[in-house]
Amino acid sequence: MTGTDLAQRVQEIITPTIEALGYDVVRVLLMGGGDPRLQIMAEPFDGREMNVDDCADISRAVSAVLDVEDPISDAYTLEVSSPGLDRPLVRLKDFDRFAGFEAKLETKTVIDGRRRFRGRVSGTDGNDVVIDVDGERVQLHIDDIAKAKLIVTDEMIAQLGKEKAS
């Protein structure tokens, strides 16, 4: 089983537990060969900011589930965190939620002569991510995207500050 397959299996195992606690799983990654790390990014359903106690609650619950299921045979370090401002965009709903913000995307293969795209997220169209790159509408199928993340800008910080104040 590849690292990606194992991370997907872990995500399938832990998602019901994390959701029962009131959080949404953003991403699960298994990284490193000699000293593997299992990274879980989550955020509260209600949109409030994650804090250390949230991470500790998720860590305890996930550790208990993984001890029983034991999908990872080797020793590993468990890391639980919030996505942060420069959060990864991994699900279609992430691209809809953060429409209007700038992002960097990298595709798995060359598309229209390039693999890296930077622009303003316009949301989704079916299973495609729509991004405005230098005034041009670019559609990328979600499965073609290797990684994507928001770019922290002054505009983003100001917008998030307004949302917190209301």
N, C-alpha and C positions, 0 to 999 in steps of 0.2 A: 504494500500500500504506500503510495507516494505521500509526501508531506501535505500536499494540498488535499488529497483524498482523506487523510487522517484528520486534518483540520475540519473538513466538512462533516466527518463522522462525529467529531467532538461537538461541533456546533449543533448537530441534530440531537445529541444526547443532552446538552446543557440548556438549550433554548427554552424548553417548557419550565424548567426550574427558575431561570432568570426572569421569564415573563410572569411567572406566579408571584415573584417578588415586586413586580411593577416596573420592570425595565425592558428595554428593547435591545437585542443584540445587534451591534453595528458591524462588527467584524471579529473573526477568530483566525489567528495565524499561529502556525507552529514554525519556529525559526531556530536556526543554529544546529550544527551537527554534534559537536562534542559536548556542549552544555545546552541542551534544548530548552527553549522558552515557549510557553503557551501563552499567547497574548490575547486577551479578551477585551474588546471595547464594547461598552454598553452605555445607555443613557436612559434616564427616567422617562416613562410614557408621558408624564405630565409636563415635560419640557423644562422643568427646573434644572439648575446646575447640579452636576454630580459632585459629591464631596467624598472625603476619605472614608467616612462611615458607610456610604453606599458601596464603595469598592470593597471594603472589608466584609460587608454582608454578602455580596455576590461571591467573593472569594471563598468564604466559609461554606456557602451552599453548594457551589460548583465543586469544591474539593471533596465534599461528602459524596456527591453523585459520581465523580470520576473515580473515587476510591472503590466504589461498588462496581461500576461498569468496566473500569480499567482498560480503556482503549489504547493508552500509551504505555508500552511495555517498559521503556527506559525511564530513569529519573528525569524530571524536568522542573523548571521553575515556572510557577503560575504568576502572571501579571494581569491585573484587572485595572482598567483605566477608562476615563471618558475620552471621547474622540478629540476634544480640544477645538480651538478655533480653526486650525488648518487641517480639519478633519478629512478623513478619507471619504470618498463618495463611492459606495459599493453596490447600493440597491437602487432600482429605478426611483423609488420614493425619495431617496436622498437628492436626486437631481431635480425632482419636482419641488421639494421643500426648499432647496437653496437656489431656485431660479432667480436670476438677477445678480448673482454673485459671480466673481471671477474664479476660474478653476484651471488646473493643469491636468491634462489627460494624456496617457500613453497607451497606444494600442499594441496588441499582440503581434500584429503583422503590419506591413506598410499599406497605408490607405491613402490614395491620391498623392503618392510620392512622399509621404511622411508618416512618422509614428507618434510624434509629439504635437499636441494641440493645446493652445492657451486662448481662453476667451471667456465670454460671459455665458453662463449656463442659461438656457432658455426653457428647460424642462424636458419633457419626454414626448414621444410620439409613438405609441405602441411599445415595442421593445427597443426603440432607438432613443439614444440620448441626443438632445439637440443643443448645440453650442454655437454662439456667434463668434467667429474668428475673423477679426479685422473687417467687420461688416458683411461677412459671408456666412450664411446658414450652413452648418455642417451637421450631418446626422451620422451617428456611430451606433451600431448595434451593441447592446449592453455586453454581449458575449465576446465582442472584439476588444473590449477595454481591459488592459492589463492592470492599470492603476489610475486612479483619479483622486485629486484632493483639492480642497478649497485653497485659495490664496488669500492670506490675511491682508486686507487693505484698510485704509482709513475709513472708507465708505462702509465697509463691513462692520468695523468696530462701532461706528456711529449708529448704524441700523440696529445692531444688537443691543446697544445702550438704550435706544428708544424703546425696544421691545421689553427690556427689563423694567424700565420706568413705568410702563403702563400696566 
